[in-house]
Amino acid sequence: GMDSSRKKAIANLSSGIRIDSSANNNIIGGETADSAVTVGGNKKAGIYISNADYNSLYNASVGIINKLHQANETAIGNLGGGVVIDNSSHNLIGSKSEKNYIGGNNGSGCLITGILSTLNKISSNIIGTDSTGADFLGNIGDGIKIQDGAAKNIIGGLTKEEANIIVNNSGNGITISGNTTSDNNVLGNLNGVFSTVSGILKGMGNGSYG
């Protein structure tokens, strides 16, 4: 969705990466620098997972072009949001060792939607800034949103390494919406604050509720 300089969008007309139609057990990204993925500037979502289970995304920059702070850092956001999980289950977005950086997208940073979206986990991501917390690269929408009957999903985790950092977004940090959207667990996240390497918390609030 962008040129080789990563400074200009050359948009795909749909999503940057799409997994669908029962395409299960795929990995986007990886554990080494060479396997990192950058997705930006697309007409729809950066990453779209639809009717597909047990897929993983880590070490990806979605909308944020450089996860390390640079002077005048900008985002080349995706127009349909960052990561969308649509009627899919058991997908992992982020891991303790390999974070995703999601920001600057026109829509939610991560969206889980549909009654078949169960037991997905979004953890260890930085949503709305870079790895240093220096840049304001929020999504135009919520940091994470769960809606339309999605159930039993996990946002964050029981350890500090699993916490999502969710800052600078125009909407809420996390939204759970709809009377059939139930039994989701939100654990240990940092909403509106960024934890530096030294453990100091910086206030970087979202536009509405945490």
Long-range contacts (C-beta under 8 A, 24 or more apart in sequence): 1-39, 1-40, 1-41, 1-42, 1-46, 1-76, 1-78, 2-38, 2-40, 2-41, 2-65, 2-76, 6-38, 6-40, 6-65, 6-66, 6-76, 7-65, 7-76, 8-41, 8-76, 9-40, 9-41, 9-76, 10-41, 11-41, 11-42, 11-43, 11-79, 12-42, 12-43, 13-43, 13-44, 14-42, 14-43, 14-44, 14-48, 15-42, 15-44, 15-45, 15-46, 15-47, 15-48, 15-78, 15-80, 15-84, 16-40, 16-41, 16-42, 16-45, 16-46, 16-47, 16-62, 16-78, 17-46, 17-47, 17-48, 18-47, 18-48, 18-49, 18-50, 19-47, 19-48, 19-49, 19-50, 19-52, 19-55, 20-48, 20-49, 20-50, 20-51, 20-52, 21-50, 21-51, 21-52, 22-51, 22-52, 22-53, 23-52, 23-55, 24-52, 24-53, 24-54, 24-55, 25-54, 25-55, 26-52, 26-55, 26-56, 27-55, 27-56, 27-57, 27-58, 28-55, 28-56, 28-57, 28-58, 28-60, 29-56, 29-57, 29-58, 29-59, 29-60, 29-98, 29-100, 30-58, 30-59, 30-98, 31-58, 31-59, 31-97, 31-98, 32-59, 35-59, 36-60, 36-61, 37-61, 38-65, 39-63, 39-78, 40-64, 40-65, 40-75, 40-76, 40-77, 40-78, 40-104, 41-76, 41-77, 41-78, 42-78, 42-79, 42-80, 43-78, 43-79, 43-80, 44-78, 44-79, 44-80, 45-78, 45-80, 45-81, 45-82, 45-83, 45-84, 45-105, 45-107, 45-111, 46-78, 46-80, 46-81, 46-82, 46-83, 46-102, 46-105, 47-82, 47-83, 47-84, 48-80, 48-84, 48-86, 49-83, 49-84, 49-85, 49-86, 49-88, 49-91, 50-84, 50-86, 50-87, 50-88, 51-86, 51-87, 51-88, 51-116, 52-88, 52-91, 53-88, 53-89, 53-90, 53-91, 54-89, 54-90, 54-91, 55-88, 55-91, 55-92, 56-91, 56-92, 56-93, 56-95, 57-83, 57-91, 57-92, 57-93, 57-94, 57-100, 58-92, 58-93, 58-94, 58-95, 58-98, 58-99, 58-100, 59-98, 59-99, 59-100, 60-100, 60-101, 61-100, 61-101, 61-102, 62-100, 62-101, 62-102, 62-103, 62-105, 62-109, 63-102, 63-103, 63-104, 63-105, 63-137, 63-139, 64-101, 64-102, 64-103, 64-104, 64-130, 64-137, 66-130, 67-99, 67-101, 67-126, 67-130, 67-131, 68-130, 68-131, 68-132, 69-130, 69-131, 69-132, 69-134, 69-135, 73-130, 73-134, 73-135, 73-137, 74-104, 74-137, 75-103, 75-104, 75-105, 75-137, 76-104, 77-103, 77-104, 77-105, 77-106, 77-139, 77-140, 78-105, 78-106, 78-107, 79-105, 79-106, 79-107, 80-105, 80-106, 80-107, 81-105, 81-106, 81-107, 81-108, 81-109, 81-110, 81-111, 81-139, 81-141, 82-107, 82-108, 82-109, 82-110, 82-127, 82-139, 83-109, 83-110, 83-111, 84-110, 84-111, 84-113, 85-110, 85-111, 85-112, 85-113, 85-117, 85-120, 86-113, 86-114, 86-117, 87-113, 87-114, 87-115, 87-116, 87-117, 88-114, 88-116, 88-117, 88-120, 89-116, 89-117, 89-118, 89-119, 89-120, 90-118, 90-119, 90-120, 91-120, 91-121, 92-120, 92-121, 92-123, 93-120, 93-121, 93-122, 93-123, 93-125, 94-122, 94-123, 94-124, 94-125, 94-164, 95-123, 95-124, 96-123, 96-124, 96-159, 96-161, 96-162, 98-124, 99-124, 99-125, 99-126, 99-131, 100-124, 100-125, 100-126, 101-125, 101-126, 101-127, 101-130, 101-131, 102-126, 102-127, 102-128, 102-139, 103-127, 103-128, 103-129, 103-130, 103-137, 103-138, 103-139, 103-168, 104-137, 104-138, 104-139, 105-139, 105-140, 105-141, 106-139, 106-140, 106-141, 107-139, 107-140, 107-141, 108-139, 108-141, 108-142, 108-143, 108-144, 108-145, 108-171, 108-175, 109-139, 109-141, 109-142, 109-143, 109-144, 109-166, 109-169, 110-143, 110-144, 110-145, 111-144, 111-145, 111-146, 111-147, 112-144, 112-145, 112-146, 112-147, 112-150, 112-153, 113-145, 113-146, 113-147, 113-148, 113-150, 114-148, 114-149, 114-150, 115-148, 115-149, 115-150, 115-151, 115-180, 117-149, 117-150, 117-151, 117-153, 118-150, 118-151, 118-152, 118-153, 119-152, 119-153, 119-154, 120-150, 120-153, 120-154, 121-153, 121-154, 121-155, 121-157, 122-153, 122-154, 122-155, 122-156, 122-164, 123-154, 123-155, 123-156, 123-157, 123-162, 123-163, 123-164, 124-157, 124-161, 124-162, 124-163, 124-164, 125-164, 125-165, 126-164, 126-165, 127-164, 127-165, 127-166, 127-167, 127-169, 128-165, 128-166, 128-167, 128-168, 128-169, 128-204, 128-206, 129-165, 129-167, 129-168, 129-194, 129-204, 132-196, 133-165, 133-167, 133-194, 133-196, 133-202, 133-204, 136-168, 136-204, 137-168, 138-167, 138-168, 138-169, 138-170, 138-206, 138-207, 139-169, 139-170, 139-171, 140-169, 140-170, 141-169, 141-170, 141-171, 142-169, 142-171, 142-172, 142-173, 142-174, 142-175, 142-206, 143-167, 143-169, 143-171, 143-172, 143-173, 143-174, 143-191, 143-206, 144-173, 144-174, 144-175, 145-171, 145-172, 145-174, 145-175, 145-176, 145-177, 146-174, 146-175, 146-176, 146-177, 146-181, 146-184, 147-175, 147-176, 147-177, 147-178, 147-181, 148-177, 148-178, 148-180, 148-181, 149-178, 149-180, 149-181, 150-181, 150-184, 151-180, 151-181, 151-182, 151-183, 151-184, 152-183, 152-184, 152-185, 153-184, 153-185, 154-184, 154-185, 154-187, 155-184, 155-185, 155-186, 155-187, 155-189, 156-186, 156-187, 156-188, 156-189, 157-187, 157-188, 158-187, 158-188, 159-188, 160-188, 162-187, 162-188, 163-188, 163-189, 163-190, 164-189, 164-190, 165-189, 165-190, 165-193, 165-194, 165-195, 166-190, 166-191, 166-192, 166-206, 167-191, 167-192, 167-193, 167-194, 167-204, 167-205, 167-206, 168-204, 168-205, 168-206, 169-206, 169-207, 170-206, 170-207, 170-208, 171-206, 171-207, 171-208, 172-206, 172-207, 172-208, 172-209, 172-210, 173-206, 173-209, 173-210, 174-210
